[in-house]
Amino acid sequence: MQVTLSVIKADVGGFVGHSSSHPEVLDKARKSMDKAKKQGMLIDYHVTRCGDDLQLIMTHEMGENNGAIHKLAWDTFLECTEVAKRLKLHGAGQDLLSDAFSGNVKGMGPGVAEMQFEEREAETIIIFMADKTSSGAWNLPLYKMFADPFNTIGLVIASNMHKGFSFEVHDVKGHKKIVFHAPEEIYDMLVFMGAPSHYAVKAVYHRETGEIAAVSSTERLSLIAGRYVGKDDPVCVVRSQGQFPAVGEILEPFTMPTLVEGWMRGSHHGPLMPVAVEQSNPSRFDGPPRVISLGFQIANGMLVGPRDMFDDPSFDDARHLANQAAEYMRRHGPFEPHRLPLEEMEYTTMPQVMKKLEVRFTDL
């Protein structure tokens, strides 16, 4: 069976501040999704949240970039924004950067990760959702999942993975893309993947079969809006088992809370902390950044699950290390490397400050 999995997210209003999502917002989203399922548009759905971001997980048979599915998500976000405004939630509708739907939510604020595939005998899916970070946050985890044998032993000992994977990398500032083949182009690939503020992994494909293995959202809110309106808070979908990495290999990269950009006012580096859904309430300095992971089996398009993958004591040390790293980074205050470098501050107040002071700068 050909099924499309669409994960579309938006920040429609925070409770309290930027820390979490209000139950009434989630309830409104579920009602919208349920109506669409009863009308036959969706096969199944799951509504959740990561911090203050509303997450719509949908299965259907209408393919990627389908206007009806995207309009459903857009209309749902608008309805939830009205709830947020009534409750006077913080930043109501902040990710909705247009007044009118134009056929596709891409470029309008929400983050989108979609993949279409033929269901396998056992279709295992892991969905990652993050808050207080940018779209490039998945670069290192995806590299480790699909190109690092120290993380994914299947690359060495599983014959159906031994030829490796291809990475589609997007230049989010130059609006270009390139495909790298691992393992032979790893060194070239890392030149770009190692700069996550500029280059982001959009998709990963199996080298032999060409099948989609992973897809992420690469939308950059500040580049769309031309100003800082909130961090990208990306999503990522990964297929697991069989010719793809095992569940444990997919989760393993998050045992090390990597430093990502985002956190307070989207202007700081901080550790990406893996947490259960109920713990995705970034509060300390509006952080540190959080990542949640939901696992599903897909059966005839139905979402069997979810299982909260980071609701596991084996990630306690990662959370402890994230708190230690957060403490260390916070001690730097407004100094780099805690604060982002100047070239990444162009959508904050930095341009106004520079313009005000430019006449006081003199040649050496």
TIVO-99166 format. One line per field, with one value per atom (N, C-alpha, C, O): atom name; x, y, z. Coordinates in steps of 0.1 Angstrom, whole numbers. Last residue first. Layout:
BEGIN
at <- [CA	...]
xx <- [X	...]
yy <- [Y	...]
zz <- [Z	...]
***
This chain:
BEGIN
at <- [N	CA	C	O	N	CA	C	O	N	CA	C	O	N	CA	C	O	N	CA	C	O	N	CA	C	O	N	CA	C	O	N	CA	C	O	N	CA	C	O	N	CA	C	O	N	CA	C	O	N	CA	C	O	N	CA	C	O	N	CA	C	O	N	CA	C	O	N	CA	C	O	N	CA	C	O	N	CA	C	O	N	CA	C	O	N	CA	C	O	N	CA	C	O	N	CA	C	O	N	CA	C	O	N	CA	C	O	N	CA	C	O	N	CA	C	O	N	CA	C	O	N	CA	C	O	N	CA	C	O	N	CA	C	O	N	CA	C	O	N	CA	C	O	N	CA	C	O	N	CA	C	O	N	CA	C	O	N	CA	C	O	N	CA	C	O	N	CA	C	O	N	CA	C	O	N	CA	C	O	N	CA	C	O	N	CA	C	O	N	CA	C	O	N	CA	C	O	N	CA	C	O	N	CA	C	O	N	CA	C	O	N	CA	C	O	N	CA	C	O	N	CA	C	O	N	CA	C	O	N	CA	C	O	N	CA	C	O	N	CA	C	O	N	CA	C	O	N	CA	C	O	N	CA	C	O	N	CA	C	O	N	CA	C	O	N	CA	C	O	N	CA	C	O	N	CA	C	O	N	CA	C	O	N	CA	C	O	N	CA	C	O	N	CA	C	O	N	CA	C	O	N	CA	C	O	N	CA	C	O	N	CA	C	O	N	CA	C	O	N	CA	C	O	N	CA	C	O	N	CA	C	O	N	CA	C	O	N	CA	C	O	N	CA	C	O	N	CA	C	O	N	CA	C	O	N	CA	C	O	N	CA	C	O	N	CA	C	O	N	CA	C	O	N	CA	C	O	N	CA	C	O	N	CA	C	O	N	CA	C	O	N	CA	C	O	N	CA	C	O	N	CA	C	O	N	CA	C	O	N	CA	C	O	N	CA	C	O	N	CA	C	O	N	CA	C	O	N	CA	C	O	N	CA	C	O	N	CA	C	O	N	CA	C	O	N	CA	C	O	N	CA	C	O	N	CA	C	O	N	CA	C	O	N	CA	C	O	N	CA	C	O	N	CA	C	O	N	CA	C	O	N	CA	C	O	N	CA	C	O	N	CA	C	O	N	CA	C	O	N	CA	C	O	N	CA	C	O	N	CA	C	O	N	CA	C	O	N	CA	C	O	N	CA	C	O	N	CA	C	O	N	CA	C	O	N	CA	C	O	N	CA	C	O	N	CA	C	O	N	CA	C	O	N	CA	C	O	N	CA	C	O	N	CA	C	O	N	CA	C	O	N	CA	C	O	N	CA	C	O	N	CA	C	O	N	CA	C	O	N	CA	C	O	N	CA	C	O	N	CA	C	O	N	CA	C	O	N	CA	C	O	N	CA	C	O	N	CA	C	O	N	CA	C	O	N	CA	C	O	N	CA	C	O	N	CA	C	O	N	CA	C	O	N	CA	C	O	N	CA	C	O	N	CA	C	O	N	CA	C	O	N	CA	C	O	N	CA	C	O	N	CA	C	O	N	CA	C	O	N	CA	C	O	N	CA	C	O	N	CA	C	O	N	CA	C	O	N	CA	C	O	N	CA	C	O	N	CA	C	O	N	CA	C	O	N	CA	C	O	N	CA	C	O	N	CA	C	O	N	CA	C	O	N	CA	C	O	N	CA	C	O	N	CA	C	O	N	CA	C	O	N	CA	C	O	N	CA	C	O	N	CA	C	O	N	CA	C	O	N	CA	C	O	N	CA	C	O	N	CA	C	O	N	CA	C	O	N	CA	C	O	N	CA	C	O	N	CA	C	O	N	CA	C	O	N	CA	C	O	N	CA	C	O	N	CA	C	O	N	CA	C	O	N	CA	C	O	N	CA	C	O	N	CA	C	O	N	CA	C	O	N	CA	C	O	N	CA	C	O	N	CA	C	O	N	CA	C	O	N	CA	C	O	N	CA	C	O	N	CA	C	O	N	CA	C	O	N	CA	C	O	N	CA	C	O	N	CA	C	O	N	CA	C	O	N	CA	C	O	N	CA	C	O	N	CA	C	O	N	CA	C	O	N	CA	C	O	N	CA	C	O	N	CA	C	O	N	CA	C	O	N	CA	C	O	N	CA	C	O	N	CA	C	O	N	CA	C	O	N	CA	C	O	N	CA	C	O	N	CA	C	O	N	CA	C	O	N	CA	C	O	N	CA	C	O	N	CA	C	O	N	CA	C	O	N	CA	C	O	N	CA	C	O	N	CA	C	O	N	CA	C	O	N	CA	C	O	N	CA	C	O	N	CA	C	O	N	CA	C	O	N	CA	C	O	N	CA	C	O	N	CA	C	O	N	CA	C	O	N	CA	C	O	N	CA	C	O	N	CA	C	O	N	CA	C	O	N	CA	C	O	N	CA	C	O	N	CA	C	O	N	CA	C	O	N	CA	C	O	N	CA	C	O	N	CA	C	O	N	CA	C	O	N	CA	C	O	N	CA	C	O	N	CA	C	O	N	CA	C	O	N	CA	C	O	N	CA	C	O	N	CA	C	O	N	CA	C	O	N	CA	C	O	N	CA	C	O	N	CA	C	O	N	CA	C	O	N	CA	C	O	N	CA	C	O	N	CA	C	O	N	CA	C	O	N	CA	C	O	N	CA	C	O	N	CA	C	O	N	CA	C	O	N	CA	C	O	N	CA	C	O	N	CA	C	O	N	CA	C	O	N	CA	C	O	N	CA	C	O	N	CA	C	O	N	CA	C	O	N	CA	C	O	N	CA	C	O	N	CA	C	O	N	CA	C	O	N	CA	C	O	N	CA	C	O	N	CA	C	O	N	CA	C	O	N	CA	C	O	N	CA	C	O	N	CA	C	O	N	CA	C	O	N	CA	C	O	N	CA	C	O	N	CA	C	O	N	CA	C	O	N	CA	C	O	N	CA	C	O	N	CA	C	O	N	CA	C	O	N	CA	C	O	N	CA	C	O	N	CA	C	O	N	CA	C	O	N	CA	C	O	N	CA	C	O	N	CA	C	O	N	CA	C	O	N	CA	C	O	N	CA	C	O	N	CA	C	O	N	CA	C	O	N	CA	C	O	N	CA	C	O	N	CA	C	O	N	CA	C	O	N	CA	C	O	N	CA	C	O	N	CA	C	O	N	CA	C	O	N	CA	C	O	N	CA	C	O	N	CA	C	O	N	CA	C	O	N	CA	C	O	N	CA	C	O	N	CA	C	O	N	CA	C	O	N	CA	C	O	N	CA	C	O	N	CA	C	O	N	CA	C	O	N	CA	C	O	N	CA	C	O	N	CA	C	O	N	CA	C	O	N	CA	C	O	N	CA	C	O	N	CA	C	O	N	CA	C	O	N	CA	C	O	N	CA	C	O	N	CA	C	O	N	CA	C	O	N	CA	C	O	N	CA	C	O	N	CA	C	O	N	CA	C	O	N	CA	C	O	N	CA	C	O	N	CA	C	O	N	CA	C	O	N	CA	C	O	N	CA	C	O	N	CA	C	O	N	CA	C	O	N	CA	C	O	N	CA	C	O	N	CA	C	O	N	CA	C	O	N	CA	C	O	N	CA	C	O	N	CA	C	O	N	CA	C	O	N	CA	C	O	N	CA	C	O	N	CA	C	O	N	CA	C	O	N	CA	C	O	N	CA	C	O	N	CA	C	O	N	CA	C	O	N	CA	C	O]
xx <- [411	423	435	446	382	393	405	408	355	365	375	378	321	332	342	337	300	310	322	332	282	289	300	309	271	280	288	300	252	266	276	288	228	229	243	246	235	232	233	237	239	250	248	256	213	224	236	242	200	196	207	210	212	213	210	216	205	219	220	228	181	182	196	199	180	177	178	177	190	175	170	158	217	212	197	192	231	223	216	211	249	237	227	216	271	264	251	243	280	273	265	254	272	281	273	261	251	255	264	264	263	255	260	272	284	270	260	251	310	302	287	280	300	302	311	320	283	295	294	288	263	261	273	274	271	262	261	258	286	292	283	288	270	280	287	293	256	250	260	257	274	272	265	269	272	285	283	289	245	251	264	266	243	236	241	242	260	264	256	262	244	257	262	268	221	220	234	235	232	226	225	228	239	249	244	252	213	222	233	236	204	197	206	206	221	221	215	219	214	227	228	235	188	190	203	204	183	186	188	190	175	188	192	204	149	159	173	183	126	135	146	153	111	106	113	107	119	128	123	130	96	109	119	128	65	74	88	91	47	55	64	71	13	28	34	27	4	12	5	-7	-1	-1	9	21	-18	-7	-9	-17	-27	-30	-18	-8	-18	-19	-23	-22	-15	-25	-28	-40	3	-4	-16	-26	32	21	16	23	43	42	30	20	61	49	52	63	75	77	63	54	87	76	78	81	107	107	96	94	119	111	111	114	142	139	130	134	149	144	141	138	172	165	161	168	169	176	168	157	147	154	158	151	143	135	142	141	158	163	156	162	141	153	159	164	120	117	130	129	105	117	114	107	90	85	98	100	88	92	86	78	79	90	95	105	60	56	67	64	76	67	63	63	110	96	88	91	140	130	117	115	172	162	153	157	184	181	170	159	210	197	194	200	226	225	211	201	230	227	226	225	237	239	236	238	212	222	225	216	190	202	214	224	162	168	183	187	155	154	160	164	173	166	167	178	176	175	168	159	198	184	183	188	219	216	201	192	233	226	223	223	254	251	245	249	240	248	244	233	240	233	241	248	242	251	243	240	221	227	238	242	213	208	213	209	223	229	225	233	204	217	224	230	181	181	194	196	190	184	184	186	198	208	203	211	173	184	195	201	160	155	166	167	184	175	170	177	185	190	179	167	170	173	178	177	161	172	176	185	149	150	163	174	145	145	146	144	127	136	134	124	126	122	132	144	121	131	124	117	115	109	119	126	116	123	117	113	112	107	115	121	124	122	116	116	123	117	114	102	131	125	117	107	122	131	124	112	109	109	118	121	112	99	98	87	134	133	119	113	129	131	130	126	121	130	133	139	106	100	108	103	124	111	105	100	145	148	135	134	134	139	142	140	126	116	122	115	135	142	132	131	128	123	130	132	133	145	141	149	123	119	131	140	134	133	127	127	135	132	130	125	148	145	142	147	146	150	146	142	132	134	136	129	151	139	142	154	171	166	155	149	184	169	164	154	211	207	193	191	210	218	214	213	182	190	197	191	185	179	188	201	173	183	177	165	169	164	176	187	180	166	161	150	203	200	185	177	215	206	203	200	236	233	225	229	238	237	233	226	239	231	229	221	256	241	233	221	282	277	262	256	286	292	289	293	277	268	273	265	300	288	279	273	321	324	311	311	308	310	314	311	311	298	299	291	338	332	319	316	339	347	342	341	320	318	326	321	319	319	317	314	317	329	330	341	296	307	317	325	274	282	284	274	270	269	279	291	250	263	260	250	234	233	247	255	223	233	231	226	205	207	217	221	198	203	203	202	194	183	188	183	212	215	204	204	203	205	206	202	202	190	191	181	212	218	206	200	205	200	209	212	214	217	212	215	206	203	204	197	227	222	219	227	225	227	220	209	242	231	235	246	256	255	242	233	262	266	263	267	251	266	270	281	226	229	244	248	223	214	216	208	241	244	235	239	253	241	243	246	278	275	261	259	281	293	288	293	258	265	277	282	250	244	251	251	261	269	263	270	261	252	260	266	283	270	261	253	305	306	293	291	297	297	299	295	278	288	287	278	256	270	281	292	231	232	246	248	234	224	228	228	252	255	246	251	237	250	254	258	215	213	226	227	228	221	219	222	239	248	240	246	214	226	234	237	193	193	206	208	196	199	199	205	189	201	205	215	166	164	177	176	171	170	169	172	152	164	161	149	130	140	153	164	122	118	130	139	115	124	118	110	108	103	111	113	110	116	110	108	96	94	101	97	101	105	104	109	84	87	90	84	82	86	90	99	64	68	69	60	66	66	72	84	62	55	55	45	60	66	58	48	42	43	50	47	59	51	53	65	58	64	54	43	65	56	63	75	69	75	64	54	76	67	75	85	77	85	75	66	76	70	81	91	67	77	70	60	50	51	62	67	57	60	61	70	55	45	47	39	71	74	64	65	46	60	62	56	19	23	38	43	2	12	17	20	-18	-17	-7	-8	-17	-14	-12	-5	-38	-32	-29	-38	-31	-39	-31	-19	-13	-28	-36	-48	17	9	-6	-10	30	36	28	33	26	18	21	16	40	46	38	42	23	36	42	50	-2	-1	13	14	6	-5	-3	-3	25	29	18	22	9	20	23	23	-27	-14	-3	-6	-53	-42	-29	-21	-74	-68	-56	-49	-79	-90	-84	-88	-56	-59	-69	-69	-58	-47	-50	-46	-81	-81	-70	-73	-70	-81	-83	-86	-50	-46	-57	-55	-66	-59	-54	-53	-74	-84	-78	-84	-49	-57	-68	-69	-42	-34	-41	-40	-62	-62	-53	-57	-56	-68	-68	-74	-31	-31	-44	-44	-39	-30	-31	-31	-56	-61	-52	-57	-37	-47	-54	-58	-22	-16	-26	-24	-42	-36	-29	-31	-46	-57	-52	-58	-21	-27	-38	-40	6	-8	-15	-15	32	29	15	12	29	36	31	27	-3	10	16	9	-27	-28	-14	-13	-34	-30	-30	-31	-21	-32	-26	-15	-15	-13	-24	-36	1	-11	-6	5	6	11	0	-10	12	2	9	16	21	26	14	6	28	17	22	26	51	49	38	39	61	50	46	39	71	72	59	48	56	69	71	73	26	33	47	49	2	10	16	13	-21	-18	-9	-13	-23	-19	-15	-7	-43	-36	-32	-37	-53	-52	-44	-39	-62	-64	-63	-71	-80	-69	-72	-84	-104	-92	-80	-70	-128	-120	-108	-101	-142	-145	-137	-140	-129	-143	-147	-155	-106	-105	-119	-120	-115	-109	-108	-110	-123	-133	-128	-135	-99	-109	-120	-124	-86	-81	-91	-92	-103	-101	-96	-101	-99	-113	-112	-119	-72	-77	-91	-94	-71	-64	-70	-72	-86	-91	-84	-91	-67	-81	-87	-94	-46	-44	-58	-59	-58	-52	-51	-55	-64	-75	-70	-78	-38	-47	-58	-62	-11	-24	-32	-33	23	11	-1	-1	52	44	32	31	69	73	65	71	69	72	74	80	42	54	56	47	31	31	44	54	21	15	26	28	20	27	20	13	9	7	12	9	16	4	0	-10	41	39	27	28	36	36	35	29	42	41	41	45	35	35	33	24	42	43	45	55	27	30	31	21	31	32	36	47	13	21	20	9	15	10	19	31	6	13	7	-5	8	0	9	18]
yy <- [529	528	535	535	550	541	541	551	549	556	547	536	549	541	549	556	566	567	558	559	559	572	574	583	535	535	548	548	533	536	537	540	527	538	542	554	503	515	528	538	485	489	502	510	485	489	494	504	473	487	493	505	448	458	472	481	436	439	449	459	426	441	445	457	400	405	420	427	391	392	396	396	387	397	400	410	369	378	389	399	355	348	357	352	371	369	362	362	371	382	380	385	339	349	359	358	335	332	343	354	331	339	335	333	312	310	318	313	317	310	307	300	352	340	331	336	367	364	352	342	371	376	375	381	342	354	358	350	321	330	343	352	305	313	323	333	290	301	311	323	268	278	291	302	254	260	271	281	248	256	262	274	231	243	253	265	210	218	232	242	200	205	214	225	193	203	209	221	173	185	196	208	154	161	173	184	146	152	160	171	136	148	154	167	115	125	138	149	100	106	117	127	92	100	107	119	74	87	97	109	51	51	64	66	56	60	59	64	70	58	62	72	84	81	69	58	85	91	90	95	74	67	73	65	67	78	73	67	53	50	61	65	62	62	56	54	33	40	53	55	30	21	27	25	46	49	40	44	32	35	36	29	22	37	41	53	-5	0	15	19	4	-7	-3	2	15	19	6	-2	20	10	15	20	48	42	30	29	69	57	51	50	101	92	81	83	122	111	102	96	155	144	134	138	179	170	159	153	213	200	192	198	238	232	217	210	245	244	237	232	274	262	253	252	300	295	282	281	298	307	303	303	269	276	285	279	258	269	277	289	237	245	257	266	210	223	232	235	182	191	205	210	162	170	180	187	148	156	165	174	135	145	154	167	130	126	137	149	143	142	135	134	153	143	141	137	186	176	166	171	201	195	183	173	229	215	210	215	260	252	238	234	293	279	272	277	319	313	298	292	331	338	331	338	327	322	326	325	336	346	341	349	309	322	331	334	284	287	301	304	283	286	291	302	257	272	273	265	231	236	251	256	205	220	224	221	173	182	196	200	151	164	174	182	119	130	143	145	103	101	111	113	107	116	113	120	86	99	108	118	63	65	78	83	61	69	72	82	45	58	67	79	22	29	43	53	13	17	25	33	7	17	22	34	2	-3	9	19	17	15	10	13	-3	10	7	-4	-27	-21	-7	0	-34	-39	-33	-35	-2	-17	-21	-13	29	20	5	1	62	48	39	42	93	83	70	65	128	114	105	107	157	148	134	130	193	179	170	175	223	214	200	197	252	241	230	227	278	270	258	253	305	296	286	285	338	325	316	318	359	357	344	341	383	372	371	380	388	393	381	370	377	388	395	406	354	366	379	390	336	338	351	359	337	340	342	350	330	343	347	358	303	313	327	335	280	289	301	309	246	260	268	264	219	228	243	251	189	202	211	211	157	167	180	182	122	135	145	141	90	100	113	115	72	67	77	73	62	73	67	57	40	43	54	55	31	45	49	60	7	7	21	22	15	4	5	4	37	37	27	30	53	40	40	42	88	77	65	66	116	105	94	90	152	138	129	133	176	175	161	158	189	177	177	177	222	213	201	202	250	238	228	226	271	274	262	264	261	273	277	285	239	237	249	249	229	243	243	247	203	208	223	229	198	195	200	202	207	215	211	220	189	204	212	223	165	171	185	193	159	161	169	178	153	165	169	181	130	142	154	165	112	117	130	139	99	114	120	132	72	77	92	97	59	65	73	80	85	80	65	58	111	96	91	93	140	134	119	115	164	151	145	145	198	188	175	174	229	216	207	210	263	253	240	239	288	281	272	272	300	301	295	296	292	307	309	319	265	272	287	294	241	254	263	268	208	221	232	233	175	187	200	202	143	155	167	168	115	126	138	143	80	93	104	102	52	61	74	78	18	32	39	33	-8	2	16	25	-22	-20	-10	-5	-28	-15	-11	0	-55	-47	-32	-23	-67	-67	-58	-52	-55	-58	-57	-46	-47	-61	-65	-76	-19	-28	-42	-49	-6	-2	-12	-12	-16	-22	-18	-25	0	-12	-19	-26	32	23	11	11	45	46	35	28	37	37	38	34	43	29	27	17	68	66	51	48	73	73	69	68	74	68	68	63	84	73	66	54	105	94	82	71	122	117	105	95	128	120	115	104	142	130	121	109	165	155	142	132	177	173	162	152	186	172	167	155	214	205	191	183	230	223	214	207	244	232	224	212	252	255	242	231	254	252	254	256	252	261	258	260	217	231	239	234	190	198	211	217	156	170	178	173	126	135	149	154	95	109	118	116	64	72	87	91	35	49	56	54	5	11	26	28	-18	-5	3	8	-49	-43	-29	-27	-51	-60	-56	-57	-16	-29	-38	-34	6	0	-14	-22	27	15	8	5	63	50	38	40	97	87	74	74	121	111	101	99	154	144	134	136	180	168	158	154	215	204	193	195	243	233	221	216	274	261	252	254	296	296	282	279	296	304	304	310	278	292	302	314	255	257	272	277	251	258	261	269	258	250	258	270	275	262	253	241	298	299	286	285	315	302	303	307	347	338	326	327	360	362	352	350	345	351	352	344	332	345	351	360	318	319	333	343	317	310	311	307	330	336	329	336	326	326	331	335	343	336	337	348	350	348	340	332	335	343	339	328	337	329	338	347	345	354	347	351	329	326	336	335	339	340	338	344	332	346	348	357	304	310	325	330	301	296	303	308	311	318	314	322	291	305	313	321	270	269	283	286	279	277	276	282	280	292	290	299	253	262	275	282	243	239	248	252	255	259	255	262	242	256	261	269	215	219	234	238	218	212	216	221	226	235	231	239	203	215	225	232	186	183	195	197	200	197	194	199	200	212	210	218	179	180	192	194	172	185	187	195	137	148	161	162	119	122	134	141	109	120	125	135	92	86	96	93	96	97	91	86	105	96	97	99	131	126	115	116	150	138	132	128	182	174	162	165	199	189	181	175	231	221	212	217	241	239	228	217	247	255	252	260	214	228	235	231	197	198	212	221	178	191	188	179	161	162	176	185	140	154	154	147	118	120	134	140	100	112	110	102	84	84	97	104	90	76	76	70	119	113	98	94	122	129	122	120	112	104	110	104	125	128	120	122	116	111	114	107	131	116	110	101	156	153	138	133	154	158	154	148	150	140	142	132	174	162	151	144	191	194	181	178	179	180	182	176	183	170	170	161	211	205	191	186	215	221	214	211	202	197	202	194	220	206	200	192	242	243	229	227	232	236	238	235	228	217	220	212	249	248	236	234	241	243	241	232	259	248	251	262	283	270	258	247	310	301	286	278	318	323	313	309	286	301	306	300	286	285	279	267	301	294	296	306	296	303	295	283	282	290	298	304	270	276	286	296	240	255	259	252	212	219	234	240	182	196	203	199	153	159	174	179	128	142	147	144	100	105	119	123	81	94	97	98	49	58	70	69	22	35	44	47	-12	0	13	14]
zz <- [114	122	116	121	109	104	113	120	133	124	120	126	142	138	129	120	144	155	152	159	125	123	134	132	135	124	122	117	155	159	147	149	143	152	154	156	129	121	130	126	150	141	133	132	160	169	160	162	139	144	152	151	137	126	130	126	163	159	148	149	170	171	166	165	145	159	158	148	122	122	136	139	124	115	116	111	138	146	138	143	124	127	135	139	124	111	113	104	151	146	133	131	167	161	154	151	197	183	177	182	230	220	206	204	236	240	231	226	228	219	224	217	229	222	229	236	257	250	241	245	275	262	253	242	294	293	278	269	302	292	290	284	317	324	315	320	300	305	312	313	295	284	290	286	320	315	305	305	320	331	326	329	298	299	309	307	306	294	294	291	326	329	318	321	312	322	326	329	295	289	300	297	314	307	301	300	321	332	325	329	297	303	313	314	295	285	290	287	317	317	307	309	309	321	321	324	290	286	297	295	303	297	291	287	312	321	315	320	290	292	301	298	268	282	287	288	242	252	266	276	229	229	239	243	234	238	239	250	208	220	222	213	197	197	209	220	177	187	191	190	145	157	167	165	123	132	144	153	91	105	114	113	67	69	83	86	72	62	64	64	99	93	85	90	113	103	97	91	145	135	126	131	159	154	146	140	184	175	172	180	190	190	180	168	208	198	200	211	213	217	205	194	225	214	220	230	234	237	224	214	247	236	239	245	283	270	259	262	279	273	284	295	288	277	271	259	311	300	287	276	316	321	309	299	301	310	314	316	279	281	289	285	281	286	289	301	277	267	270	262	294	299	288	291	280	291	297	305	261	257	268	267	274	271	268	271	258	269	264	252	251	248	260	270	245	256	251	248	231	227	236	236	246	244	240	246	227	239	236	224	216	215	228	239	209	217	213	207	199	197	205	207	203	191	189	177	228	217	204	195	241	244	232	227	216	230	232	224	189	193	207	210	177	179	182	177	198	186	188	199	208	209	196	185	217	208	210	213	241	238	230	236	233	234	231	219	227	240	243	255	202	212	226	235	186	185	196	200	192	199	197	207	177	190	195	203	156	153	166	165	169	162	158	158	179	188	182	188	155	164	173	175	128	138	147	148	95	108	118	117	68	75	89	93	59	52	57	52	90	76	70	75	108	107	92	83	100	108	105	99	88	87	94	93	104	100	100	109	102	101	96	86	120	112	113	124	125	127	117	107	143	131	135	147	151	158	148	146	143	133	140	135	166	160	152	153	159	166	159	147	143	147	156	160	131	140	145	151	95	109	118	114	72	71	85	85	70	75	73	73	59	53	57	48	76	62	54	45	100	99	84	80	95	97	95	89	73	82	83	74	67	66	77	88	66	65	64	61	81	77	77	86	67	77	72	60	63	57	69	79	54	64	56	45	33	46	57	68	2	12	26	30	-19	-11	-1	4	-35	-38	-29	-30	-32	-36	-40	-47	-26	-36	-41	-53	-8	-20	-31	-42	6	5	-8	-19	15	6	7	8	33	32	24	26	32	30	29	26	41	38	38	43	62	55	53	63	56	64	55	43	60	52	61	73	78	64	55	45	103	101	87	83	102	102	101	98	89	91	91	81	85	97	99	109	59	70	84	93	45	44	56	63	51	50	51	57	49	63	62	72	22	28	41	44	19	12	19	21	35	38	32	38	23	36	39	45	-1	-2	12	13	4	-4	-4	-6	18	25	17	23	7	18	16	12	-16	-14	-3	-5	-17	-14	-12	-6	-36	-31	-29	-39	-31	-36	-29	-18	-37	-31	-38	-49	-29	-38	-30	-18	-15	-22	-33	-44	1	-13	-22	-34	26	23	8	3	27	30	27	27	8	11	14	4	17	12	17	29	7	16	9	-3	8	1	10	20	9	17	7	0	6	0	8	13	22	20	13	14	19	24	20	14	14	4	8	0	36	35	25	26	41	44	40	41	37	30	33	28	54	40	32	22	83	76	61	56	94	94	87	86	89	88	86	77	93	81	79	67	118	106	93	84	137	134	121	115	141	134	129	118	154	159	154	162	139	154	161	172	113	118	133	139	102	112	117	124	85	79	89	85	97	83	77	66	123	120	107	107	120	128	125	125	103	99	107	101	119	107	102	96	141	143	131	131	125	132	135	133	115	106	113	107	129	126	119	117	132	144	141	148	111	110	121	121	120	111	109	106	156	141	133	138	187	179	164	160	204	207	199	205	199	203	207	213	177	185	188	180	170	170	180	192	151	161	159	148	147	144	155	167	132	144	139	129	121	119	132	142	105	118	114	106	91	88	101	108	79	92	90	87	52	61	75	82	41	42	51	57	20	33	32	24	-1	-1	13	16	6	5	4	7	10	4	2	-3	35	27	22	30	49	43	35	29	70	66	61	69	76	69	66	61	96	92	86	91	87	93	88	77	69	83	89	95	42	49	64	71	29	27	34	33	26	25	22	12	23	35	35	43	-6	0	12	11	-15	-21	-15	-17	1	-14	-20	-30	24	20	5	-3	38	29	25	21	54	57	48	52	67	56	60	69	87	82	70	64	115	103	97	102	139	128	115	104	157	153	141	134	169	154	149	138	198	191	176	170	218	204	196	188	246	241	226	222	248	249	242	234	253	253	256	264	247	260	262	273	221	232	246	255	208	210	221	229	208	215	218	228	192	206	214	225	169	175	189	198	164	167	173	183	157	170	174	186	132	142	156	166	119	121	132	140	120	127	129	140	103	117	125	136	79	85	100	109	75	76	83	92	72	83	86	97	50	62	74	84	31	35	48	57	29	34	39	49	18	31	37	49	-6	3	17	27	-20	-16	-5	4	-12	-16	-11	1	-8	-12	-18	-26	-15	-9	-15	-27	-15	-20	-12	-5	-6	-15	-20	-27	14	1	-10	-22	48	38	25	25	82	71	61	65	102	94	84	78	129	123	115	121	139	133	125	115	168	158	153	160	180	177	166	156	204	190	188	194	229	225	210	204	234	240	235	238	211	217	221	213	209	210	215	222	188	200	200	192	172	175	188	198	145	159	161	154	122	126	141	148	91	105	109	100	65	70	85	92	56	63	66	68	42	37	43	36	51	42	37	29	71	57	47	35	93	91	77	71	91	90	87	79	95	82	80	69	122	111	97	89	134	134	124	117	130	124	123	113	146	131	124	113	171	165	150	142	175	174	167	159	177	166	164	153	201	189	176	167	218	217	204	197	218	213	210	200	229	216	210	198	255	246	231	222	267	263	254	245	254	262	257	245	256	248	256	265	268	266	257	252	268	274	271	271	262	251	256	249	284	276	264	257	294	296	290	290	261	275	284	283	229	240	253	255	196	208	220	221	174	173	186	187	156	169	168	161	137	138	153	161	114	128	127	116	100	98	111	119	84	97	95	89	66	66	81	88	47	61	60	56	24	26	41	47	10	20	21	19	-9	-10	1	0	0	0	0	8]
***
